[in-house]
Amino acid sequence: MENSAQNPYALDESQIADPPTRFLSKLRYLGPGFILSASIVGSGELIATTALGAEAGFVAMWVILVSCLIKVFVQLEFGKHAIHSGETTFEAFNKLPGPKFGKGSWATWLWLLMMLVKPLQVGGIIGGVGLALNLLMPAVSVTVWVCIMAPIVSLLIFGGKYKLIERLSLVMIGLFALFTVACLVAVQSTEFAIAGADVATGLSFWNGIPLAVVGVAIAAFGITGVGGDEIMMYNYWLLEKGYAAKTGPRTDTPEWNARAKGWIGVMYWDAFLSMVVYTLMTLAFYLLGAAILHSQGLVPEGFEMVRTLSRMYTDSIGSWAETAFLIGAFFVLFSTLFSALAGWSRLFSDAFGAVGWIDFQDPKARLRMIAILAWFFPVLWAALYFFFEDPVWMVLAGGTITAAILLLVLVGAIHFRYKRLPDGLKPGKLYDAGFLISVIAITFLAGLAVVKSVESFSSKINPDEKEHVQKKPES
């Protein structure tokens, strides 16, 4: 991953560099946010967002927009903290006020507890990868494809190289984004064309959301845009990209403040441009689901998830598009699998360091643990998929837990902003107003998501009590 002389997790004056001042020069340092986008698009956009559009129609579009836009303030607070302090996520969490149990803070242990459920989400993703490949090549079963994909993603991640993760994420997300936007344009020439009134309905907060789809809407809030775990991952990508190392150890001198502001400014562009990408992708998926699937009473679920999703493309472009969709679906789901494994292997290694099980600051120990986890998690995700065999439910259940993690992340962001941010880096009143709105909205919606997650598990355990959304009657 890195040698001792170029360890991005260790700050020293030898790595200090002035931030770029020209926009084109700043583009060279973008990337951390787009790794998050690769993780977001597969689970949130392809599955959860289209499921919401299929069930709710256009009326819940504003939920998706709010979800994408308001969480970025929390992401920025985590990013700023990583740059000016050089701390990893759990180094920072271990300094939150409150009790400690052993070496780990209450926040670290609570996160580890919540992550017992979170693997369901990525288990649904690896199942989706297997379903897509099975439809492309039916001679190979879904089970076999999942067993093939698990070690492949491990092989790509266990070496821990940042540049490979960044480049593959950009390629996989870019190709599928172009295809999805093309489909959105093509649907306008079909019977499923999206009218201005449909969009206006989707942007009308006061229209309300049908009670039957409130649970899906709340889960989608947890999983679309940057989720709690993606925000926590952002620190590692910023550190490994070199933002903190180039800023240097904190000295509170005018020179250090100028460097810190400069690199934080580059990070703002990274977060903003990646937000634009995943917001546009989210809207495209949602509109396709609402226009094509909802109008026909189709809801992606179970083993038919990928085939149902493909209707967004075959019904808008033609039957030939199914193969293209399946190839695209594979890449977008695999990109989530890939970036999630890269992030999880770092998150858990860092958490294990925070509770005293390993020395995360030792490059050899860190790389060894990342490699071990890179092989462990795909096996776990595959096993969960084989047990539940319901990718949509698994992804949505993981989404609600993501919302619970978001509440924990919110506590960290508030502490970073008001207790640990150096005076010379404090933002203006407009930024603080946006941050406050973000805090209030996330607290309310993520709180609801936690409640709904309990109901979701209850319905899975007791299928007879599970709510069924009535499909639109055929004309």
C-alpha positions as CSV (number, residue, x, y, z in Angstrom):
1,M,0.0,0.0,0.0
2,E,2.8,2.4,0.9
3,N,6.3,2.4,2.2
4,S,7.3,3.9,5.5
5,A,8.7,7.0,3.7
6,Q,5.5,7.7,2.0
7,N,2.9,6.7,4.6
8,P,-0.1,9.0,4.1
9,Y,-1.4,8.1,7.7
10,A,1.8,9.6,9.2
11,L,2.2,13.3,9.0
12,D,5.7,14.8,8.7
13,E,7.2,17.9,7.1
14,S,8.8,15.9,4.3
15,Q,5.5,15.5,2.5
16,I,4.2,19.1,2.8
17,A,3.1,20.6,-0.5
18,D,1.2,23.8,-1.5
19,P,-2.3,23.2,-2.7
20,P,-3.1,23.8,-6.4
21,T,-4.7,27.2,-7.1
22,R,-5.9,26.7,-10.7
23,F,-9.0,24.8,-11.3
24,L,-7.5,22.4,-13.9
25,S,-4.6,21.6,-11.4
26,K,-7.2,20.9,-8.7
27,L,-8.8,18.3,-10.9
28,R,-5.7,16.2,-10.6
29,Y,-6.4,15.7,-6.9
30,L,-10.0,14.7,-7.2
31,G,-10.9,11.1,-6.7
32,P,-11.9,10.3,-3.1
33,G,-15.5,11.4,-3.6
34,F,-15.8,9.4,-6.8
35,I,-14.8,6.2,-5.0
36,L,-17.8,6.9,-2.7
37,S,-20.0,7.5,-5.8
38,A,-19.0,4.0,-7.1
39,S,-20.2,2.5,-3.8
40,I,-23.4,4.6,-3.7
41,V,-24.6,4.0,-7.3
42,G,-24.9,0.2,-7.2
43,S,-26.9,-0.3,-4.0
44,G,-28.6,3.0,-3.6
45,E,-29.4,4.0,-7.2
46,L,-29.8,0.8,-9.1
47,I,-31.8,-1.1,-6.5
48,A,-33.2,1.1,-3.7
49,T,-34.0,4.2,-5.8
50,T,-35.7,2.2,-8.6
51,A,-37.6,0.2,-6.1
52,L,-39.0,3.4,-4.6
53,G,-39.9,4.8,-8.0
54,A,-41.6,1.6,-8.9
55,E,-43.7,1.5,-5.8
56,A,-44.4,5.2,-5.2
57,G,-44.3,6.7,-8.7
58,F,-43.1,10.3,-9.1
59,V,-44.5,11.5,-5.7
60,A,-41.4,10.6,-3.6
61,M,-38.8,12.1,-5.9
62,W,-38.1,15.0,-3.5
63,V,-37.1,12.4,-0.8
64,I,-34.3,11.3,-3.1
65,L,-33.1,14.9,-3.9
66,V,-33.1,15.8,-0.2
67,S,-31.2,12.6,0.6
68,C,-28.5,13.4,-1.9
69,L,-28.1,17.1,-1.1
70,I,-28.2,17.5,2.7
71,K,-25.7,14.8,3.7
72,V,-22.8,16.4,1.9
73,F,-22.4,18.9,4.8
74,V,-21.7,16.0,7.2
75,Q,-19.2,14.5,4.6
76,L,-17.4,17.9,4.5
77,E,-17.0,18.1,8.2
78,F,-15.4,14.6,8.3
79,G,-13.2,15.6,5.4
80,K,-12.1,18.8,7.0
81,H,-11.3,17.0,10.2
82,A,-9.2,14.4,8.4
83,I,-7.2,17.1,6.6
84,H,-6.4,19.4,9.5
85,S,-5.8,16.6,12.1
86,G,-4.5,13.7,10.0
87,E,-6.7,11.4,12.2
88,T,-8.4,8.3,10.9
89,T,-12.2,7.9,11.5
90,F,-11.8,5.8,14.6
91,E,-8.9,7.8,16.0
92,A,-11.3,10.7,15.9
93,F,-14.2,8.7,17.3
94,N,-12.0,7.6,20.2
95,K,-11.7,11.3,21.2
96,L,-15.5,11.9,21.3
97,P,-16.8,12.8,24.8
98,G,-18.3,9.9,26.7
99,P,-17.3,6.6,28.3
100,K,-14.6,4.2,27.0
101,F,-14.7,0.5,27.3
102,G,-11.2,-0.7,27.3
103,K,-9.3,1.4,24.7
104,G,-12.3,2.0,22.5
105,S,-14.9,4.7,22.9
106,W,-18.6,4.1,23.1
107,A,-18.9,5.3,19.5
108,T,-16.4,2.7,18.2
109,W,-18.1,-0.1,20.0
110,L,-21.6,1.1,19.0
111,W,-20.5,1.1,15.3
112,L,-19.1,-2.4,15.6
113,L,-22.4,-3.5,17.0
114,M,-24.5,-1.9,14.3
115,M,-22.2,-3.4,11.6
116,L,-23.4,-6.8,12.6
117,V,-26.5,-6.1,10.4
118,K,-24.9,-4.0,7.7
119,P,-23.4,-7.0,5.8
120,L,-26.9,-7.8,4.6
121,Q,-26.8,-4.8,2.2
122,V,-23.6,-5.9,0.5
123,G,-24.9,-9.5,0.5
124,G,-27.7,-8.2,-1.6
125,I,-25.3,-6.6,-3.9
126,I,-23.2,-9.7,-4.5
127,G,-26.4,-11.6,-5.1
128,G,-27.4,-8.9,-7.7
129,V,-24.0,-9.4,-9.4
130,G,-24.7,-13.2,-9.6
131,L,-28.2,-12.6,-11.0
132,A,-27.0,-10.3,-13.7
133,L,-24.3,-12.7,-14.8
134,N,-26.8,-15.6,-14.7
135,L,-29.1,-13.8,-17.1
136,L,-26.2,-13.1,-19.4
137,M,-24.9,-16.7,-19.3
138,P,-27.7,-18.9,-18.0
139,A,-25.6,-22.1,-18.3
140,V,-23.8,-20.9,-15.1
141,S,-26.0,-20.8,-12.0
142,V,-26.4,-17.7,-9.7
143,T,-24.7,-19.7,-6.9
144,V,-21.6,-20.4,-9.0
145,W,-21.4,-16.8,-10.2
146,V,-21.5,-15.5,-6.6
147,C,-18.8,-18.0,-5.7
148,I,-16.7,-16.8,-8.6
149,M,-17.2,-13.1,-7.9
150,A,-16.3,-13.3,-4.2
151,P,-12.6,-14.3,-4.7
152,I,-12.2,-11.9,-7.7
153,V,-13.2,-8.9,-5.7
154,S,-10.9,-10.1,-2.9
155,L,-8.0,-10.4,-5.3
156,L,-8.5,-6.8,-6.5
157,I,-8.6,-5.3,-3.0
158,F,-6.3,-7.3,-0.8
159,G,-3.2,-5.5,-2.0
160,G,-4.7,-2.2,-0.7
161,K,-3.5,0.1,-3.5
162,Y,-5.4,3.4,-3.6
163,K,-4.7,4.3,-7.3
164,L,-6.2,1.0,-8.5
165,I,-9.3,1.5,-6.4
166,E,-9.8,5.1,-7.7
167,R,-9.2,4.3,-11.4
168,L,-11.5,1.2,-11.5
169,S,-14.2,3.1,-9.7
170,L,-14.2,5.9,-12.2
171,V,-14.2,3.6,-15.2
172,M,-17.1,1.4,-14.0
173,I,-19.3,4.2,-12.9
174,G,-18.7,6.4,-15.9
175,L,-19.7,3.9,-18.5
176,F,-23.0,2.9,-16.9
177,A,-23.8,6.6,-16.1
178,L,-23.6,7.4,-19.8
179,F,-25.9,4.5,-20.7
180,T,-28.5,5.3,-18.1
181,V,-28.7,9.0,-19.2
182,A,-29.1,7.8,-22.8
183,C,-32.0,5.6,-21.7
184,L,-33.6,8.5,-19.9
185,V,-33.5,10.5,-23.1
186,A,-34.8,7.6,-25.1
187,V,-37.8,7.0,-22.9
188,Q,-39.2,10.4,-24.0
189,S,-40.0,8.9,-27.4
190,T,-42.1,6.1,-26.0
191,E,-45.5,5.7,-24.3
192,F,-43.7,6.1,-20.9
193,A,-42.5,9.7,-21.7
194,I,-42.0,11.8,-18.6
195,A,-44.2,15.0,-18.6
196,G,-43.4,18.2,-16.8
197,A,-46.4,17.6,-14.6
198,D,-44.8,14.3,-13.4
199,V,-41.6,16.2,-12.4
200,A,-43.7,18.9,-10.7
201,T,-45.5,16.2,-8.7
202,G,-42.2,14.7,-7.6
203,L,-40.9,18.1,-6.4
204,S,-44.1,18.9,-4.4
205,F,-43.3,18.3,-0.7
206,W,-46.9,18.9,0.3
207,N,-48.3,16.0,-1.9
208,G,-47.2,13.5,0.7
209,I,-46.1,9.9,0.2
210,P,-48.5,7.0,0.2
211,L,-48.4,5.2,3.5
212,A,-47.7,1.9,1.8
213,V,-44.3,3.1,0.5
214,V,-43.2,5.2,3.5
215,G,-40.9,2.4,4.6
216,V,-39.2,2.1,1.2
217,A,-38.8,5.9,1.1
218,I,-37.1,6.1,4.4
219,A,-34.8,3.2,3.6
220,A,-34.0,5.0,0.3
221,F,-33.1,8.1,2.3
222,G,-30.6,6.0,4.3
223,I,-29.0,4.5,1.3
224,T,-29.1,7.1,-1.5
225,G,-26.5,9.9,-1.5
226,V,-23.6,9.4,0.9
227,G,-24.6,7.0,3.7
228,G,-23.1,6.9,7.2
229,D,-20.5,4.3,6.3
230,E,-19.5,6.1,3.1
231,I,-18.9,9.3,5.0
232,M,-16.7,7.4,7.4
233,M,-14.8,5.9,4.5
234,Y,-14.1,9.3,3.0
235,N,-11.4,10.0,5.6
236,Y,-9.3,7.1,4.4
237,W,-9.5,8.1,0.8
238,L,-8.5,11.7,1.6
239,L,-5.6,10.5,3.7
240,E,-4.4,8.0,1.1
241,K,-4.8,10.6,-1.7
242,G,-2.4,12.8,0.4
243,Y,-4.5,15.7,1.4
244,A,-3.5,15.6,5.1
245,A,0.1,14.7,4.4
246,K,0.5,17.6,2.1
247,T,-1.1,19.9,4.6
248,G,1.4,18.8,7.2
249,P,1.3,18.5,11.1
250,R,-0.8,21.2,12.6
251,T,1.2,24.3,13.7
252,D,-1.5,27.1,13.7
253,T,0.9,29.3,11.8
254,P,-0.3,31.5,8.9
255,E,1.5,29.1,6.5
256,W,-0.2,26.0,7.9
257,N,-3.6,27.7,7.9
258,A,-3.2,28.7,4.2
259,R,-2.2,25.2,3.3
260,A,-5.1,23.7,5.2
261,K,-7.6,26.1,3.7
262,G,-6.2,25.3,0.2
263,W,-6.5,21.5,0.5
264,I,-9.9,21.8,2.2
265,G,-10.9,23.9,-0.8
266,V,-9.8,21.1,-3.2
267,M,-11.7,18.6,-1.0
268,Y,-14.8,20.8,-1.4
269,W,-14.6,20.5,-5.2
270,D,-14.1,16.7,-4.9
271,A,-17.2,16.4,-2.7
272,F,-19.3,18.8,-4.8
273,L,-18.5,17.3,-8.2
274,S,-19.0,13.8,-7.0
275,M,-22.4,14.9,-5.4
276,V,-23.5,16.3,-8.8
277,V,-22.6,12.9,-10.4
278,Y,-24.5,10.7,-8.0
279,T,-27.4,13.1,-7.7
280,L,-27.9,13.1,-11.5
281,M,-27.6,9.3,-11.6
282,T,-30.1,8.9,-8.7
283,L,-32.6,11.1,-10.5
284,A,-32.2,9.2,-13.7
285,F,-32.8,5.8,-12.0
286,Y,-35.7,7.1,-10.0
287,L,-37.4,8.6,-13.1
288,L,-37.0,5.4,-15.1
289,G,-38.5,3.4,-12.2
290,A,-41.4,5.8,-11.8
291,A,-42.1,6.2,-15.5
292,I,-41.7,2.6,-16.7
293,L,-42.0,0.2,-13.7
294,H,-44.7,2.0,-11.7
295,S,-47.0,2.5,-14.7
296,Q,-47.0,-1.2,-15.2
297,G,-47.3,-2.3,-11.6
298,L,-43.8,-3.8,-11.7
299,V,-41.7,-3.9,-8.5
300,P,-38.2,-5.4,-8.5
301,E,-37.9,-8.2,-5.9
302,G,-36.3,-11.6,-5.2
303,F,-34.8,-13.5,-8.1
304,E,-36.7,-11.4,-10.6
305,M,-35.0,-8.2,-9.4
306,V,-32.5,-7.8,-12.2
307,R,-34.9,-8.9,-15.0
308,T,-37.5,-6.4,-13.7
309,L,-35.0,-3.6,-13.6
310,S,-34.0,-4.4,-17.2
311,R,-37.5,-3.5,-18.2
312,M,-36.5,0.1,-17.7
313,Y,-34.2,-0.3,-20.7
314,T,-36.0,-2.8,-22.9
315,D,-39.3,-0.8,-22.6
316,S,-37.6,2.5,-23.5
317,I,-35.1,1.4,-26.1
318,G,-36.0,-2.1,-27.3
319,S,-35.4,-5.8,-26.5
320,W,-31.8,-5.6,-27.7
321,A,-31.0,-3.3,-24.8
322,E,-31.4,-6.1,-22.2
323,T,-27.9,-7.5,-22.9
324,A,-26.5,-4.0,-22.7
325,F,-28.3,-3.4,-19.4
326,L,-27.1,-6.7,-17.9
327,I,-23.5,-5.8,-18.8
328,G,-24.0,-2.3,-17.3
329,A,-25.8,-3.7,-14.2
330,F,-22.9,-6.1,-13.6
331,F,-20.4,-3.2,-13.7
332,V,-22.4,-0.9,-11.5
333,L,-23.1,-3.6,-8.9
334,F,-19.6,-4.9,-9.0
335,S,-18.2,-1.3,-8.6
336,T,-20.2,-1.1,-5.3
337,L,-18.9,-4.5,-4.3
338,F,-15.4,-3.4,-5.1
339,S,-15.4,0.0,-3.4
340,A,-17.4,-1.3,-0.4
341,L,-14.8,-4.0,0.2
342,A,-12.0,-1.4,-0.1
343,G,-13.7,0.8,2.5
344,W,-14.8,-1.9,4.9
345,S,-11.3,-3.4,5.0
346,R,-10.0,0.0,6.2
347,L,-12.9,0.8,8.5
348,F,-12.7,-2.5,10.4
349,S,-8.9,-2.4,10.5
350,D,-9.0,1.1,12.0
351,A,-11.8,0.1,14.5
352,F,-9.7,-2.9,15.5
353,G,-6.8,-0.5,16.1
354,A,-9.0,1.8,18.1
355,V,-10.0,-1.0,20.5
356,G,-6.4,-2.2,20.8
357,W,-6.5,-5.4,18.8
358,I,-3.9,-4.2,16.2
359,D,-1.6,-1.2,15.6
360,F,-3.3,0.6,12.7
361,Q,-0.5,3.1,12.4
362,D,2.0,0.4,11.7
363,P,1.9,0.0,7.8
364,K,2.7,-3.7,7.9
365,A,0.0,-4.5,10.5
366,R,-2.5,-2.3,8.7
367,L,-1.8,-3.9,5.3
368,R,-1.9,-7.4,6.8
369,M,-5.4,-6.8,8.4
370,I,-6.7,-5.2,5.2
371,A,-5.6,-8.3,3.3
372,I,-7.3,-10.6,5.8
373,L,-10.6,-8.7,5.7
374,A,-10.5,-8.4,2.0
375,W,-10.9,-12.2,1.9
376,F,-13.2,-12.5,4.8
377,F,-16.0,-10.1,3.9
378,P,-16.9,-11.5,0.4
379,V,-17.3,-14.9,1.9
380,L,-19.6,-13.5,4.6
381,W,-21.6,-11.5,2.0
382,A,-22.0,-14.6,-0.2
383,A,-23.2,-16.7,2.7
384,L,-25.8,-14.1,3.7
385,Y,-27.1,-14.0,0.1
386,F,-27.4,-17.8,0.0
387,F,-29.4,-17.7,3.3
388,F,-31.8,-14.9,2.5
389,E,-31.9,-14.9,-1.4
390,D,-33.8,-11.6,-1.5
391,P,-31.4,-8.9,-2.8
392,V,-33.9,-6.0,-2.7
393,W,-35.0,-6.7,0.9
394,M,-31.3,-7.2,1.9
395,V,-30.3,-3.9,0.4
396,L,-33.2,-1.9,1.9
397,A,-32.6,-3.5,5.3
398,G,-28.9,-2.5,5.1
399,G,-30.1,1.0,4.1
400,T,-32.1,1.4,7.2
401,I,-29.0,0.4,9.3
402,T,-27.0,2.9,7.2
403,A,-29.4,5.5,8.4
404,A,-28.8,4.5,12.0
405,I,-25.0,4.8,11.4
406,L,-25.7,8.2,10.0
407,L,-27.0,9.3,13.4
408,L,-23.7,8.3,14.9
409,V,-21.8,10.0,12.2
410,L,-23.8,13.1,12.9
411,V,-22.7,13.2,16.5
412,G,-19.1,13.1,15.2
413,A,-19.6,15.8,12.7
414,I,-21.2,18.2,15.3
415,H,-18.2,17.5,17.6
416,F,-15.7,18.1,14.8
417,R,-17.4,21.4,13.8
418,Y,-17.9,23.0,17.1
419,K,-15.2,21.5,19.4
420,R,-12.2,20.5,17.3
421,L,-12.1,22.8,14.2
422,P,-9.3,25.3,14.4
423,D,-10.4,28.9,14.6
424,G,-8.6,29.8,11.4
425,L,-10.6,27.2,9.4
426,K,-14.1,28.0,10.6
427,P,-16.6,28.5,7.8
428,G,-19.0,31.4,7.2
429,K,-22.6,31.8,8.4
430,L,-24.2,30.5,5.1
431,Y,-22.2,27.2,5.4
432,D,-23.2,26.9,9.1
433,A,-26.9,27.5,8.2
434,G,-26.7,24.6,5.6
435,F,-25.0,22.4,8.2
436,L,-27.7,23.1,10.7
437,I,-30.4,22.3,8.2
438,S,-28.6,19.1,7.4
439,V,-28.4,18.1,11.1
440,I,-32.1,18.7,11.7
441,A,-33.2,16.8,8.5
442,I,-30.9,13.9,9.1
443,T,-31.9,13.6,12.7
444,F,-35.6,13.4,11.8
445,L,-35.4,11.2,8.7
446,A,-32.7,8.9,10.0
447,G,-34.6,8.5,13.2
448,L,-37.6,7.3,11.3
449,A,-35.4,4.9,9.3
450,V,-34.2,3.2,12.5
451,V,-37.8,2.6,13.6
452,K,-38.7,1.2,10.1
453,S,-35.7,-1.1,10.2
454,V,-37.2,-2.9,13.2
455,E,-40.4,-3.3,11.3
456,S,-38.5,-4.6,8.2
457,F,-36.8,-7.3,10.2
458,S,-40.1,-8.3,11.9
459,S,-41.8,-8.6,8.5
460,K,-39.0,-10.9,7.3
461,I,-39.1,-13.1,10.3
462,N,-43.0,-13.2,10.2
463,P,-43.8,-13.2,6.5
464,D,-47.6,-13.4,7.1
465,E,-47.4,-9.9,8.7
466,K,-45.3,-8.4,5.9
467,E,-47.0,-5.5,4.2
468,H,-47.7,-5.9,0.5
469,V,-47.9,-2.9,-1.7
470,Q,-50.8,-3.2,-4.1
471,K,-49.7,-3.1,-7.7
472,K,-51.5,-0.8,-10.1
473,P,-54.3,-2.7,-11.9
474,E,-53.7,-3.5,-15.5
475,S,-55.6,-1.4,-17.9
